[in-house]
Amino acid sequence: MTTGQPGNARPTPTDDAPSRPAPTRAGDPPAPPAPAAASTSADTTVTASSSADATVDTGADSPSRAAATTAGSAETPTATNGRPKLDVTKDDIATAGDTKSATKGDGTKGDGTKGNTKAGDTKANDAKNATKAGDTKDGTKASGAKVAAKDAAQGGAVKDADEAKGTKADDADGDTKPVEADRWEAFASAPEPRPSRLGRAARAVGRLLVHEWTLATLGALALAVLMTWPTLRYPRYTLPQDHWDPSLQAWQMAWSGHILLADPARLWQSNTFFPELWSFAFSDTLLGYAPAGMLGSGPEDAVLRYNIMFVLAHALATLGAYALARQLGAGRIGAAVAGVGYTYAPWLLAQAGHLHVLSNGGIPLALAMLARGHGWSLRHGYRPERRHDAWVYAGWLVAAWQISLGFGIGLPFAYFLAGGVLVVAVLFGVRRLRSGRALPFGRRLLVADLVGGVFFAGVGLLMALPYFQVTELHPYAERTIRDISIFSPPASGFVTAPAESRIWGGLHEGARAALPWHPEMTLLPGFVLYALAIGGLFFSVWRLRHRLLLLVGVLVTMAFAMGTRFFDGTFTYVPLFEHAPGWNALRTPGRLMLWTTLLLALLAAGAITALTDRVRELAAQRIPSWPGPWLRMATLLPLLLVTLEGLNATPHPVVPAQPAAMRSAEGPLLVLPSDQSTDQHVMLWSTSGFPDVVNGGSGFTPRQLDDVRRVSQSFPDQTSVDYLRTLGVRTVVLLRGQVPGTPWEITINAPVESLGITRQDVGDAVVYRL
């Protein structure tokens, strides 16, 4: 194939082509005289053909070299050492008939010369211009020279030249000697090998492992293990803070997982509080943890499950607050401060025995997903190009899961979402009135909000129906303003830490003693968090109006958290208690401090982000930038201080062991003694087979259980036996270890044959079969 010419070009006659002498450098030997006409013509055509397709190792373009060689092929220029180097490709050799030709007269090989010589030689551009101008009469193009070379080889011209040199021409079908490799090829960089499937998979895994969200998740998990230690030291035998409410919640997870696999229709008719209906709705259910409850069986597995979910709840809260701060526009360190400050605020240490309060990570995580799906952030505003309906669906799904954990935290969240939807709709309407056009929202996003909102509302309604049934059956279970007043904290509670705080617990002992019910009134979110939030009011990446709105939110949520202590709740808590559906079930206003903590964390994140941005600018301006690493390490100090303030001194008592009688007793059964605290242990022990038990502990005590406790004080006697038989009770388990100081201390060894019941000692308990 020729260079620079169409494939169908035809050669022109070359019978009268004059040749131009090639200039030589000083010191070079003079060019030999031209050979005979026939030999010159043949050699000229071969040289042109070879030069047209030759691979030249210089920087000139190939077409220019071909033209230069064609123009000067009558007298072949010599190289600096007097021996021009053959530089052809295999294709050229095949086209020329696989011959080795040389010109005897000039002492050069006839397969071609380099088109670009050193200083003093003919340049490729001059030869190209000479060819175009008609300096050679034949005007032979590369393709024509190629054809001529082929004809000359077939006609014997090359053979004559070879015989004149004493060489032998190769046969047309014969093999050729290997072409000399490019001398610079050894210095070329080796081609990058194509990775295998395993290599590509390893790279993908590596990128995943160093991704921000992977590191954030792993960091949240590791921090949760450390900050809740020693929860996972003996996870099958101890529970954090105490073994009463945690025992109840361990049973809740176990029951929901068990019954959803065995008989989902019986979900709300639990095995406790027999024979009460809707007994699973007597307190918050933690129903969202039911998948975990499907794993394992028995009390030890229930305790292990509780401890694992306790740690994971802290990790999810940290990750959720981090994600929300990042979505709103905070930097990584600022978002980390927000996550740690929100999760490990000192006041939450007093709630270590209330997993349904600590399980609040779905709130910031759902808000982060909804904000991302709508393309909105606090720092950058509304960006329609970043909308994505998949994140909206995910946000509503997480919100529905959060409300399934309980209404104590979920109900205020539901009202916040409803208010947020209303505010967004009003803002879009106002913007349309002002500008005359609506902001882009999109049909898909609208559908996602409608579907997600309906799903969230549906889950909330299905969760609320059993509680409505409980209220109808037990009207005395409703809260009153007086109940709210008992748990309403004073203003001093916002600067008082609970006893579980390792840093401030001992220092605030006197302040706690002045509080009527300090477990629900010590509401310190952290002095470091307070300081960072105050700094965020003056130095922040958030706009001034956003900072003011966050400040208003902090003050409003504090007022609501005070319950009836803020002007008797006339303008805050009482209107919600009287008019907002379901609000009268919330007896502890102090838990609204969760929203105060979240808003303080966002203010702190804005301040830390502004600080880190400024430090980055200062480090970039220094030459050399040796202060940079030290300045950046200083930005970690707020994170360290917030973490230290969240250190706990939470006790981890050992859970009472399950009596051997509970493993084999047939239900329905009653365990004595029975009271609010002991019955929560009985609920945990019942996870071995889940027999129906009369015992139960919750936020209120049904009147029938009160009657059972009162009548059974004289057990075993005829009156108590007849009453229990009427309820359907078939077995009574009396625990010997708990009878000292009770009426059963005298009657535990009394004969029972006259009562028509049997008595049997099983381990440290006495089992009566009615």
C-alpha positions in Angstrom: 0.0 0.0 0.0 1.4 3.4 -0.9 1.7 6.5 1.2 -0.4 9.6 0.4 -1.9 8.3 -2.8 -5.1 6.5 -3.8 -4.9 2.8 -4.3 -5.9 3.0 -8.0 -3.2 5.5 -9.0 -1.4 4.6 -12.2 2.4 5.2 -12.8 3.6 7.7 -15.3 6.4 7.2 -17.8 9.9 7.6 -16.3 12.1 7.4 -19.4 13.3 11.0 -19.3 13.5 11.9 -15.6 16.4 14.1 -14.7 18.0 13.7 -11.4 19.1 16.3 -8.9 22.4 15.8 -7.0 21.9 15.6 -3.3 23.9 18.0 -1.3 26.6 16.6 0.9 28.3 17.7 4.1 31.9 18.7 4.3 34.0 15.6 4.8 31.6 13.2 3.2 32.9 11.2 0.3 31.7 12.4 -3.1 28.8 10.5 -4.6 29.8 7.9 -7.2 28.9 8.3 -10.8 25.4 7.2 -11.9 25.1 3.7 -13.2 23.7 2.6 -16.5 20.3 3.9 -17.6 18.5 0.6 -17.3 19.9 -0.1 -13.9 19.3 3.4 -12.7 15.6 3.2 -13.7 15.1 0.0 -12.0 16.8 1.1 -8.8 15.0 4.3 -8.8 11.6 2.7 -8.9 12.6 0.2 -6.2 13.8 3.0 -4.0 10.6 4.9 -4.5 8.5 1.9 -3.7 10.5 1.2 -0.6 10.5 4.7 0.6 6.8 5.1 0.1 6.0 2.4 2.7 9.2 2.5 4.8 9.1 3.0 8.5 11.4 5.9 9.4 12.6 6.5 12.9 12.7 10.3 12.6 10.2 12.9 13.5 9.2 13.8 10.0 5.8 12.8 8.6 5.8 9.7 6.5 4.3 11.3 3.3 7.0 13.9 3.3 9.7 11.3 3.6 8.2 9.3 0.7 8.2 12.3 -1.5 11.7 13.2 -0.6 13.0 9.8 -1.4 11.1 9.7 -4.7 12.5 13.0 -5.7 16.1 12.1 -4.9 16.2 8.5 -5.8 18.3 9.1 -8.9 21.3 9.7 -6.6 20.8 8.1 -3.3 22.2 10.3 -0.4 24.6 8.6 2.0 24.4 8.6 5.7 27.0 10.2 8.0 28.9 7.0 8.2 28.8 6.4 4.5 26.4 3.4 4.9 22.7 4.2 4.7 20.6 2.0 6.9 17.9 -0.1 5.4 14.6 0.7 7.2 11.7 -1.1 5.7 8.7 -3.1 6.9 7.7 -6.5 6.0 4.9 -5.3 3.8 7.3 -3.3 1.7 9.5 -6.3 1.2 6.5 -8.4 0.2 5.4 -5.7 -2.3 8.8 -5.5 -3.9 8.8 -9.2 -4.6 10.8 -10.2 -1.4 14.1 -9.1 -3.0 17.3 -7.7 -1.7 18.4 -5.1 -4.3 21.5 -2.9 -4.2 22.9 -0.4 -6.5 26.4 -1.4 -7.5 27.4 2.0 -8.7 26.6 4.0 -5.6 27.4 1.4 -3.1 24.1 1.6 -1.3 21.3 -0.9 -0.8 18.5 -0.5 -3.2 15.6 -1.0 -0.8 15.4 2.6 0.1 17.1 5.3 2.1 15.9 7.4 5.0 13.9 10.4 3.9 15.2 12.6 6.6 19.0 13.1 6.7 21.2 15.3 8.9 22.1 18.8 8.3 23.2 19.4 4.7 21.1 16.6 3.2 18.0 17.1 1.2 15.0 17.8 3.5 11.7 16.0 3.1 9.8 19.2 2.6 12.0 20.5 -0.2 11.7 17.1 -2.0 7.9 17.2 -1.6 7.8 20.7 -3.0 10.0 19.8 -5.8 7.8 16.8 -6.6 4.7 18.9 -6.6 6.3 21.6 -8.8 7.2 19.1 -11.4 11.0 19.0 -10.9 10.9 15.4 -12.0 9.2 14.9 -15.4 7.9 11.4 -14.6 5.9 12.7 -11.7 6.0 9.2 -10.3 3.8 8.8 -7.2 4.4 6.3 -4.5 1.9 3.8 -5.8 3.3 4.1 -9.3 6.8 3.6 -8.1 5.6 0.5 -6.3 4.1 -1.0 -9.5 7.2 -0.1 -11.4 9.4 -1.8 -8.8 7.3 -4.9 -9.1 7.6 -4.9 -13.0 11.3 -4.3 -12.7 11.8 -7.2 -10.4 9.8 -9.4 -12.7 11.7 -8.2 -15.8 15.1 -9.1 -14.3 16.4 -5.6 -13.7 16.9 -6.3 -10.0 18.5 -9.7 -10.9 21.1 -7.9 -13.1 21.9 -5.5 -10.3 22.3 -8.4 -7.9 24.6 -10.2 -10.2 26.7 -7.1 -10.7 27.2 -7.0 -6.9 27.7 -10.7 -6.7 24.7 -11.3 -4.7 21.8 -13.7 -5.2 18.2 -12.5 -5.4 15.6 -14.2 -3.2 12.8 -16.1 -4.8 9.5 -14.3 -4.9 7.9 -16.9 -2.6 11.1 -17.2 -0.4 11.6 -16.1 3.2 13.1 -12.8 4.0 15.6 -12.0 6.8 14.1 -10.4 9.9 13.9 -6.7 9.8 16.1 -4.8 12.2 14.1 -3.6 15.2 13.8 0.0 16.1 16.8 1.0 18.1 14.7 3.1 20.5 12.1 0.3 21.1 14.0 -0.9 24.2 13.6 2.5 25.9 9.8 2.6 25.4 7.6 2.0 28.4 6.1 -1.4 28.7 2.3 -1.5 27.9 0.1 -1.7 30.9 -1.2 -5.2 31.3 -5.0 -5.7 31.2 -6.2 -6.7 34.6 -8.0 -10.0 35.0 -11.5 -10.3 36.3 -10.1 -11.1 39.8 -7.9 -8.0 39.6 -10.8 -5.8 38.5 -12.9 -7.2 41.4 -10.1 -6.5 43.8 -9.8 -2.9 42.6 -13.6 -2.4 43.0 -13.5 -3.8 46.5 -10.5 -1.6 47.3 -12.4 1.5 46.1 -15.4 0.4 48.2 -13.3 0.0 51.3 -11.9 3.5 51.1 -15.1 5.2 50.2 -16.3 7.9 52.6 -19.5 6.1 53.6 -17.7 2.8 54.2 -15.3 4.5 56.5 -18.1 6.4 58.2 -20.0 3.2 58.8 -17.0 1.3 60.1 -16.0 4.2 62.3 -19.5 4.5 63.7 -19.5 0.8 64.6 -16.1 0.9 66.2 -17.0 4.0 68.2 -20.2 2.4 69.3 -18.4 -0.6 70.7 -15.9 1.6 72.6 -18.4 4.1 73.9 -20.9 1.5 75.1 -18.2 -0.7 76.7 -18.5 -3.1 78.6 -21.8 -4.0 76.9 -20.2 -6.6 74.7 -17.9 -7.9 77.4 -20.4 -10.4 78.7 -23.3 -9.9 76.2 -25.2 -13.1 77.2 -25.3 -12.4 80.9 -25.4 -8.6 81.6 -27.6 -5.7 80.6 -26.8 -2.0 80.5 -28.0 0.2 83.4 -30.4 -2.2 85.0 -32.2 -5.5 84.4 -35.8 -4.4 84.5 -36.8 -2.4 81.5 -34.0 -4.0 79.4 -35.5 -7.4 80.3 -38.9 -6.2 79.1 -37.4 -4.9 75.8 -35.4 -8.1 75.3 -38.7 -10.0 75.5 -40.4 -7.7 73.1 -37.8 -8.4 70.4 -38.0 -12.1 71.0 -41.8 -12.2 71.0 -42.2 -10.2 67.7 -39.6 -12.4 65.9 -41.1 -15.6 67.3 -44.8 -14.9 66.6 -44.2 -13.5 63.1 -42.8 -16.8 62.2 -45.3 -19.0 64.1 -48.6 -17.1 64.0 -48.5 -13.5 62.7 -52.2 -13.0 63.5 -51.4 -13.3 67.2 -48.8 -10.5 67.1 -50.7 -8.1 69.4 -52.1 -10.9 71.7 -48.8 -11.6 73.5 -48.1 -14.5 75.9 -47.9 -12.1 78.9 -50.6 -10.4 80.9 -52.8 -13.5 80.4 -55.8 -13.3 79.7 -55.6 -9.7 78.6 -56.2 -8.7 74.9 -53.8 -6.5 72.9 -51.2 -6.9 75.6 -48.3 -6.3 73.2 -49.5 -2.7 72.9 -49.2 -2.0 76.6 -45.9 -0.3 75.9 -43.6 0.6 72.9 -43.0 -2.5 71.0 -39.6 -2.2 69.1 -41.4 -4.0 66.3 -38.9 -2.8 63.8 -36.3 -5.1 65.4 -38.5 -8.2 64.7 -36.1 -9.6 62.1 -33.4 -9.8 64.8 -35.9 -11.6 67.1 -36.2 -14.4 64.6 -32.7 -15.5 65.4 -32.0 -17.6 68.5 -34.3 -18.7 71.3 -34.4 -18.6 75.1 -33.4 -15.9 77.6 -29.7 -16.0 77.0 -30.2 -15.4 73.2 -32.7 -12.7 74.0 -30.1 -10.9 76.2 -27.4 -11.3 73.6 -29.7 -9.9 70.9 -30.6 -6.9 73.1 -26.9 -6.0 73.7 -26.1 -6.3 70.0 -29.0 -4.1 69.1 -28.1 -1.7 71.8 -24.6 -1.2 70.3 -26.0 -1.0 66.7 -28.6 1.6 67.8 -25.7 3.9 68.8 -23.8 3.3 65.6 -26.9 4.0 63.5 -27.6 7.3 65.3 -24.0 8.4 64.7 -24.1 7.5 61.0 -27.6 9.1 60.6 -26.5 12.4 62.1 -23.3 12.3 60.1 -25.3 11.8 56.9 -27.7 14.6 57.7 -24.9 17.1 58.4 -23.1 16.1 55.2 -26.2 16.4 53.1 -26.8 19.9 54.5 -23.4 21.0 53.5 -21.0 20.3 56.5 -17.5 19.0 56.0 -16.4 15.6 57.2 -15.0 16.7 60.6 -18.0 18.9 61.2 -20.3 16.1 60.4 -18.4 13.7 62.7 -18.8 16.2 65.5 -22.6 16.3 64.8 -22.8 12.5 64.8 -20.9 12.0 68.0 -22.6 15.0 69.8 -26.0 13.8 68.8 -25.5 10.1 69.8 -23.3 10.4 73.0 -24.9 13.5 74.6 -24.6 13.0 78.4 -28.4 13.2 78.9 -28.8 10.1 76.8 -26.7 8.1 79.2 -29.6 8.3 81.7 -31.7 6.5 78.9 -29.4 3.5 78.7 -32.2 1.3 79.9 -34.6 2.5 77.3 -33.7 1.1 74.0 -36.7 2.6 72.3 -35.3 6.1 73.2 -31.8 5.3 72.1 -33.1 3.8 68.8 -33.3 7.2 67.2 -30.9 6.9 64.3 -33.7 6.6 61.8 -34.7 10.2 62.4 -31.6 12.0 61.0 -31.0 9.2 58.4 -34.5 9.6 57.0 -34.2 13.4 56.9 -30.9 13.1 55.1 -32.3 10.8 52.5 -35.4 12.9 51.9 -33.2 16.1 51.6 -30.9 14.3 49.1 -33.8 13.0 47.1 -35.3 16.5 46.8 -31.9 18.1 45.9 -31.9 20.4 48.9 -29.1 21.3 51.4 -28.8 24.0 54.0 -25.6 25.4 52.5 -26.5 25.3 48.8 -30.2 25.6 48.8 -32.5 23.9 46.3 -30.7 22.4 43.3 -33.3 20.7 41.0 -30.6 19.0 39.0 -29.8 16.8 42.0 -33.3 15.4 42.5 -33.6 11.6 42.7 -36.8 9.9 43.5 -35.1 6.7 44.7 -33.7 8.5 47.7 -37.1 9.9 48.5 -38.6 6.4 48.6 -35.7 5.2 50.8 -36.2 8.2 53.1 -39.9 7.4 53.6 -39.1 3.8 54.1 -36.6 4.5 56.9 -39.1 6.9 58.5 -41.7 4.2 58.5 -39.2 1.8 60.1 -38.4 4.4 62.8 -42.0 4.9 63.8 -42.4 1.1 64.1 -39.9 1.1 67.0 -42.3 3.1 69.1 -44.4 6.2 69.4 -42.4 7.7 72.3 -39.8 8.9 69.8 -41.7 8.3 66.6 -44.8 10.4 67.2 -42.9 13.8 67.5 -41.0 12.7 64.4 -44.3 12.1 62.5 -45.5 15.6 63.4 -42.2 17.1 62.3 -42.5 15.4 58.9 -46.1 16.6 58.5 -45.0 20.1 59.4 -42.1 19.9 57.0 -44.3 18.9 54.1 -46.7 21.8 54.9 -43.8 24.3 55.0 -42.3 23.1 51.8 -45.7 23.3 50.0 -46.2 26.9 51.3 -42.7 28.0 50.2 -43.2 26.6 46.7 -46.5 28.4 46.5 -45.0 31.7 47.7 -42.1 31.4 45.3 -44.6 30.9 42.4 -46.6 34.0 43.4 -43.5 36.1 43.5 -41.8 34.9 40.4 -44.8 34.0 38.3 -43.5 30.5 37.7 -43.2 27.4 39.8 -39.8 25.9 40.8 -39.1 22.6 39.0 -40.2 19.7 41.1 -41.1 16.9 38.7 -43.9 14.4 38.4 -41.7 11.5 39.5 -40.7 13.3 42.7 -44.3 14.2 43.4 -45.3 10.5 43.0 -42.5 9.4 45.2 -43.6 11.8 48.0 -47.2 10.8 47.6 -46.5 7.0 47.7 -43.9 7.3 50.4 -46.1 9.6 52.5 -49.1 7.3 52.2 -46.9 4.3 53.1 -45.5 6.1 56.2 -49.0 7.2 57.3 -50.3 3.6 56.7 -47.6 2.1 58.9 -48.3 4.7 61.6 -52.0 4.0 61.5 -51.6 0.3 61.7 -49.3 0.7 64.6 -51.7 3.1 66.3 -54.8 0.9 66.0 -53.9 -1.6 68.8 -53.1 1.4 71.1 -56.6 2.8 70.4 -58.0 -0.6 71.4 -56.0 -0.6 74.6 -57.2 2.9 75.5 -60.8 1.8 74.9 -60.4 -1.3 77.1 -58.4 0.4 79.7 -59.4 4.1 79.9 -57.5 4.6 83.1 -54.3 4.0 81.1 -54.5 7.5 79.6 -52.1 10.1 80.8 -53.2 13.2 82.6 -51.7 16.7 83.0 -50.8 15.7 86.5 -48.7 12.8 85.2 -47.0 15.1 82.8 -46.1 17.5 85.6 -44.4 14.7 87.6 -41.9 14.2 84.8 -41.5 17.8 83.6 -37.9 19.0 84.2 -37.0 22.5 85.4 -34.6 24.8 83.5 -31.7 23.6 85.7 -32.0 20.2 84.1 -30.4 21.5 80.9 -27.1 21.9 82.7 -27.3 18.8 84.9 -25.7 15.6 83.9 -26.9 12.1 84.9 -25.0 9.8 87.3 -24.0 7.6 84.3 -21.7 10.4 82.9 -18.1 9.6 83.6 -17.0 13.2 83.3 -19.8 15.1 85.0 -21.7 12.5 87.0 -19.9 12.9 90.3 -19.6 16.7 90.0 -23.4 17.1 89.5 -24.5 14.9 92.4 -25.9 17.8 94.4 -27.7 19.2 91.4 -29.4 15.9 90.7 -30.6 15.6 94.3 -32.6 18.8 93.8 -34.6 17.3 90.9 -37.8 15.5 91.7 -37.2 12.6 89.2 -33.6 13.0 88.0 -33.6 10.0 85.6 -35.9 12.0 83.3 -34.7 15.5 84.2 -31.0 15.5 83.8 -30.9 16.9 80.2 -27.3 18.2 79.7 -26.4 17.8 76.0 -22.8 18.6 76.7 -21.0 21.8 77.6 -18.7 21.3 74.6 -21.7 21.0 72.3 -23.2 24.2 73.9 -19.9 26.1 73.3 -19.6 24.9 69.7 -23.2 25.7 68.9 -22.8 29.2 70.4 -19.7 29.7 68.2 -21.7 28.5 65.2 -24.0 31.5 65.7 -21.2 33.9 64.8 -18.8 31.8 62.7 -20.3 29.2 60.4 -20.8 28.0 56.8 -24.6 28.3 57.3 -26.3 31.5 56.2 -27.3 33.9 58.9 -31.0 33.3 58.5 -30.4 29.6 58.8 -28.4 30.0 62.0 -31.2 32.1 63.4 -33.7 29.4 62.5 -31.6 26.7 64.2 -31.4 28.9 67.3 -35.2 29.4 67.3 -35.6 25.6 67.0 -33.3 25.0 69.9 -35.2 27.4 72.2 -38.6 26.1 71.1 -37.7 22.5 71.6 -36.3 23.3 75.0 -39.5 25.0 76.0 -41.5 21.9 74.9 -39.1 19.6 76.8 -39.9 21.5 80.0 -43.5 20.3 79.8 -45.6 22.1 82.3 -42.6 23.9 83.8 -42.6 26.5 81.1 -45.5 28.9 81.9 -47.4 25.8 83.0 -47.2 24.5 79.4 -50.0 26.8 78.4 -48.4 27.8 75.1 -46.3 24.8 74.4 -47.0 21.3 75.7 -50.6 21.5 77.0 -52.2 22.5 73.6 -50.5 19.5 72.0 -51.5 17.3 74.9 -55.1 18.3 74.5 -55.5 18.5 70.7 -52.8 16.6 68.9 -53.9 12.9 68.4 -51.7 10.5 70.4 -49.8 13.2 72.2 -51.4 12.5 75.5 -49.6 9.1 75.5 -46.3 10.9 76.0 -45.7 11.2 79.7 -42.0 12.3 79.6 -41.6 15.7 77.9 -37.8 15.7 78.6 -37.2 13.2 75.8 -38.0 16.0 73.3 -34.4 17.0 74.2 -33.5 14.7 71.3 -34.5 17.4 68.9 -32.7 20.1 70.8 -29.5 18.0 70.7 -29.8 17.5 66.9 -30.2 21.2 66.3 -27.3 22.0 68.5 -25.2 19.4 66.6 -26.0 21.1 63.3 -25.0 24.5 64.6 -21.7 23.0 65.8 -21.2 21.3 62.5 -21.4 24.6 60.7 -18.8 26.2 63.0 -16.4 23.3 62.7 -16.8 23.2 58.9 -16.0 26.9 58.7 -12.9 26.3 60.9 -11.6 23.5 58.8 -12.2 25.5 55.5 -10.2 28.4 57.0 -7.4 26.1 58.2 -7.2 24.6 54.7 -6.9 28.0 53.2 -4.2 29.1 55.6 -2.2 25.9 55.0 -2.3 26.4 51.3 -1.0 30.0 51.5 2.2 29.0 53.5 5.4 28.2 51.6 6.5 25.8 52.8 3.3 24.5 54.2 4.8 22.8 57.3 2.2 24.3 59.7 -0.5 22.7 57.6 -0.6 19.2 59.3 -0.5 20.7 62.7 -3.3 23.1 61.9 -5.4 20.3 60.5 -4.8 18.2 63.5 -6.1 21.0 65.7 -9.4 20.8 63.9 -9.8 17.3 65.5 -9.8 18.8 69.0 -13.5 19.6 69.1 -14.3 16.1 68.0 -12.1 14.7 70.7 -13.7 16.8 73.4 -17.2 15.9 72.4 -16.3 12.2 72.5 -14.7 12.5 75.9 -17.8 14.2 77.3 -19.9 11.3 76.2 -17.9 8.7 78.1 -20.1 6.5 80.3 -20.0 5.0 83.8 -23.1 2.9 83.1 -23.4 -0.2 85.3 -24.0 -3.6 83.7 -25.7 -5.8 86.3 -26.0 -9.6 85.8 -29.4 -10.8 84.6 -31.2 -13.1 87.1 -30.9 -16.7 85.8 -33.9 -18.4 84.5 -35.4 -20.8 87.1 -35.4 -24.5 86.1 -39.1 -24.7 86.7 -39.8 -22.1 83.9 -38.2 -24.4 81.3 -40.8 -27.2 81.9 -43.8 -25.4 83.4 -47.0 -25.6 81.3 -49.1 -22.5 80.8 -51.1 -20.6 81.5 -49.0 -20.0 84.6 -48.5 -17.5 87.4 -45.1 -16.8 88.9 -45.0 -15.5 92.5 -44.0 -13.1 93.9 -45.5 -10.8 91.3 -44.7 -7.0 91.0 -43.7 -4.6 88.3 -40.0 -5.3 88.6 -40.1 -9.1 89.0 -42.6 -9.6 86.3 -40.3 -8.1 83.7 -37.8 -10.9 84.5 -40.6 -13.4 84.2 -41.4 -12.0 80.7 -37.7 -12.6 79.7 -37.8 -16.1 81.2 -40.9 -17.0 79.2 -38.9 -16.7 75.9 -38.3 -20.5 76.4 -41.3 -21.7 74.5 -43.4 -18.6 75.2 -46.1 -20.1 77.5 -49.0 -17.9 78.5 -48.2 -16.1 81.8 -50.3 -13.9 84.0 -47.3 -11.8 84.9 -46.3 -8.7 82.9 -44.7 -5.3 83.3 -45.4 -2.1 81.2 -46.1 1.6 81.4 -49.4 0.8 83.2 -50.8 -2.1 85.2 -54.1 -3.7 84.2 -56.7 -3.9 87.0 -57.0 -7.6 86.5 -53.3 -8.1 87.2 -53.8 -5.9 90.3 -56.6 -8.3 91.4 -54.4 -11.4 90.8 -51.6 -9.9 92.9 -53.9 -9.0 95.7 -55.8 -12.4 95.8 -52.6 -14.5 95.5 -51.1 -13.0 98.6 -52.8 -15.9 100.5 -51.8 -18.6 98.1 -52.2 -21.5 98.5 -55.7 -21.4 99.9 -59.1 -22.2 98.5 -60.1 -18.6 97.5 -56.9 -18.0 95.5 -57.0 -21.4 93.9 -60.6 -21.0 92.8 -59.9 -17.5 91.5 -56.9 -18.6 89.4 -58.8 -21.6 88.1 -61.5 -19.2 86.9 -58.9 -17.2 84.9 -57.6 -20.4 83.4 -54.4 -20.6 85.3 -53.1 -24.2 85.5 -49.6 -23.8 87.1 -48.2 -21.6 89.9 -44.4 -21.2 90.3 -43.3 -19.9 93.7 -39.7 -18.8 93.8 -38.0 -19.7 97.1 -35.3 -17.1 96.8 -37.7 -14.2 96.8 -40.2 -15.3 99.5 -38.3 -14.0 102.6 -40.3 -11.1 104.0 -43.5 -12.0 102.1 -46.7 -13.9 103.2 -45.4 -17.0 101.3 -42.6 -17.4 103.7 -45.1 -19.1 106.1 -47.3 -20.9 103.6 -44.7 -22.2 101.1 -44.4 -25.6 103.0 -48.1 -25.9 103.9 -49.9 -29.1 102.8 -52.1 -28.7 99.7 -53.9 -32.1 99.4 -57.2 -30.7 100.7 -57.1 -28.1 98.0 -57.2 -30.6 95.1 -53.7 -29.4 93.8 -50.3 -31.0 93.7 -47.0 -29.6 94.8 -43.4 -30.4 93.6 -40.0 -28.9 94.3 -38.1 -28.1 91.0 -34.7 -26.6 91.7 -35.1 -23.5 93.8 -38.8 -23.2 93.1 -42.0 -24.9 94.1 -44.4 -25.8 91.3 -48.2 -26.1 92.1 -50.4 -27.7 89.5 -54.0 -26.6 89.7 
